[in-house]
Amino acid sequence: ALVDEQKKGDFLHIIEKNLHKFEPKTQQFPLGSLCALLQHGKDSKITQEKVSAWVDFILDRLMRSPTTASEVAEECLSAPFQRLLPVMRAQLRDSLADGLGEHVLPHLDQALQKRLLDGLGVETPASGTPLGTPLLPERIEALVVKCTEELNSWFVSAPRFPATPLALADALARAEHPLLRFFTAVRQPQKKEAFLVAVALCLQSLRQRFSWMRITEPVLERLSHDLQNRLFFVQNKGPVMDFWFTDRMKKYNSEANARIAAIFAQPG
């Protein structure tokens, strides 16, 4: 090492003792977290507590004042915060992503929104090749996959228990997760399409063979309306779920017919 371990430890200890002298919002949390990381390692309880305290501070500020959204976005994109993202445990990363999805992303202009979606968790070294996985799209994709599986499972079993009206209401409520408004950030088109098809299938069923469920579970009416407006609304066109869903069914039927024809065309 270039610096003697004892001298490094003494230096870091002095910084820790004098943290109160640094500016609370912009310096205390980064310095405290970095000192803990260098002294105790990324897996130590002390380091995790320091990093968690910084995230809690950020989320608390957002709860008290939504007008800080752009300020928080820039703080999260700063080099000190980005350096600590790989140190965070999965649960803390998810809490951070969920908080940003609810309190930050909806309040940003398009340019800063894109920077946060594409850049949080990604390091760009001197070589220019980005390293790491963007935190927010990763969390959004996990939510998309989970909601898709849950809705498909319900649709296959309904109306037999446990695929009850209440179970569907719970599943649709989870599909209203703030981050799922930004499902287009998911990199794999098939996952996005599978999610939209799963939602559309369930909402269509509530209008047709399971229409009675809207009477037994009235909240389904609101959830259906909200999700259509959130996921299937196009500016200057209005709700497009029925048109989109019909188009997808035609596409799938055409693909299935082509595969069947190819099978029958094989010799023998």
N, C-alpha and C positions, 0 to 999 in steps of 0.2 A: 504494500500500500504506500501511496505517496505521503500520507500523513500518519504519524504515530497514533495508534488506537487510543492511548491515554489522553493525548492532546485533543484528539477529535471529541472524545467523550466529555472532557472538561469544557471545551468550547460549546458543545451542544447543551450541556447542563447550564451554562451561563445564560444562553439564549432563553432556555425554558424558564429560568428564574426571573427573567426580565420581560417576559411576554406581555405583561400588563402595560408596558411602556409603548408598545406598538399599537397602531391604529386597529381598533377592534374589528371593523367590518372587512378590511382588505388584507390585513397582515397577521393578526393573531392566529386565526385558524390555519392558514397555509404553513406558517412557521412551526406551530405546535405539531401539526400532522407530520411535517417533514422531519422534525427532530425525533419524534417517536419512531418513525420508519427507519431512520439511520441508526438509532440506538438499539431498538428492540426487534427490528425485522417486521415484515408485513403480516405475519400470522399472530403476532403477540396481542394479548388482550388490550394493552395500553394503546398500541397503534390503531386497532380497530375502534376503540372508544374515541380517540381523537378524530379519526376520519368520520365516524358516525356523528360526532358532535357538529362537525362542519356541515354535513348534509342536513341534519336536523335544524341548524341555524338558517340554512337557505330555505327549507320548506316552511319554517315558521314565519320568515319574512314574507313569503308569498301568501300565506294564509291571512296575514295582517294587512298586507298592502299589495293588491294585484298590479298596481302601477309600476312595481319594480320588475316586471317580467323581462324587459330588454336588458336591464342591469344584471339580473340573475343569469340570463342566457350568456352574456359576455363573461361573467365570472366562471360559469361552468366550462366555457370554451378556453379559459386561460390555461397557460402551461402548467402552473402548480396544481390546479384541480385535475386536469387531464392526466397528470403524472400519477395521481392517486386512484384513478378509476380501476386499474387492474388489481389494486390492493383490496378494493371493496368486496365484501362477501355478496353472494347472489341476492339475498333478501334485501340488502341495503341498495344494491343497484336497481332492483325492481321498484323499491319505494321511491328512489330518486326519479326513475323514468316515469312512474305513475304521477308523481307530483308535478313534473314538468309538463306532462301531457294534459293535466287538468288546469294548471294555473299559469303556464308560460306559453306553450305553443299557440293556443287560440288568440293570444294578445300580441303576437309578433307580426311584423310586416313579412311579406313573402320571402325576401332575401335572407333575413335573419332566421326565419323559420327553417329555410333550406340549410343554412349553415349549421344550425343546431342538430337537425335530423341527420345530416351527412357527416358532421365533424366531431360530435361528442363521442369520445372513445377511440378516435382515430388520430394517430400521430403521423405527421409529415416530416420525415428527416431531410437532411441536406440532399440526399439522392433524389428526392421528389416523389418516391413511391410510397403511398400511404400504407401505414401499418396498423393493424388492429381491426376490430369489428365495431361498427357504429352501435352505440348502446340503444338508442331509441328504436331503430328498425328491428333490432334483435328482439326487444321486448314486445313490439307490436306483432312481429311474426309469431312469437310464442302464444300470444293472446288469440291471434287469428286461428292458429292450428287448434288450440284448445276449444274455442267456441265452435269451430266447424265440426269437430268430433262430437261435442256435446249435442249440438242441434241435429246432426245426422242420426245419432243414437236415439234421440227422442223421436224423430220422424219415423224411423224404422219400427219402433215398438208401439207408438201411439195407436189407439188410446189405452192400451193395456198398461197396468201398473208395472214399473214406476213412472211411465211416460204420461203423467197426469197434466191437467191444465196448470196446476201450480208449478210443476216441474218446468213446463215451458216458460211460464212467467219468469221464473228464476233464471233460466238460460238466456232469455231475451234481455233481461235486466243486465246480465253480465256482458252481453253483446253491446250494451250502451257504454262500456268502459271508455273514458275520455280519449285514450290513445287510439282506439279503433276508428275514431273519426279520420285518422291519418293512415288508414290501412294501405293506401296507395304507396306508402314508403316501403312495403314489403318487396323484396327484390325478385321473388319467384312468381311469375304471373299465374301459374296454376294454383298456387295457394290462395291468392287473392280471389280468383274466380270460384274456387271451391267454397270459400267463405261466403261470397255473395249468393251462390246457388243454395247453400244450406239455409241462409236467412230467408231467401225468397220462397223456398219450398215450404218452410214453416208458416210464413205470413200468408201464402196462397192457401194453405190448408185451413187457416183460420177463417177464410172467406167462404170456403166450400164445405168439405165433408166434416170439418171440425168447428163449424160456425157456432155450435152450441157451447163451445168452451168460452166464448166471449161473454156469455151470460153467467156461467158458473164462476168465472174468474175475470171480473170487469176490467182489471188493470191491463189485460191483454190488448184491449182496444187502444189504450194510450201508447203502450209499448210498440204496437204495430205501426201506428201513425208516426211516432217519433223515429223509429228505425228506417222507415221508408224515406222520410225527409232527410235523414242523416246520411244514408248510404246510396239512395237511388234518386236523388234530386239533382237535376241539371239546370243551371241558370238559363233563363229564357225558354226552357222547355217544360219545366215542372217535374212531377214524379214520372220516372221512366221504368219502374220495376217491371210492370206487365210486359212492356215492349221488349225490354232486355231479356227477361226470363223466357219469353216465347222464342226469341232469336237463339238463345242458348240451347233450348230443347230441340229446335230444328237442326242446329249444328251437331248436337250429340247423336240425333237419330240418323243424320246423313253419314256421320263417321261410322256408326254401328252397321248401317246397311252396306257401306263400302267394305268393311271388314268381313261381313258375312259373305258378300259376293266374292271376295278374294279367296275365302276358304273353299267355297263351292267350285271355284274355277281351278283349284289345284288338282293335278292328275291323281287318279287313284282314290 
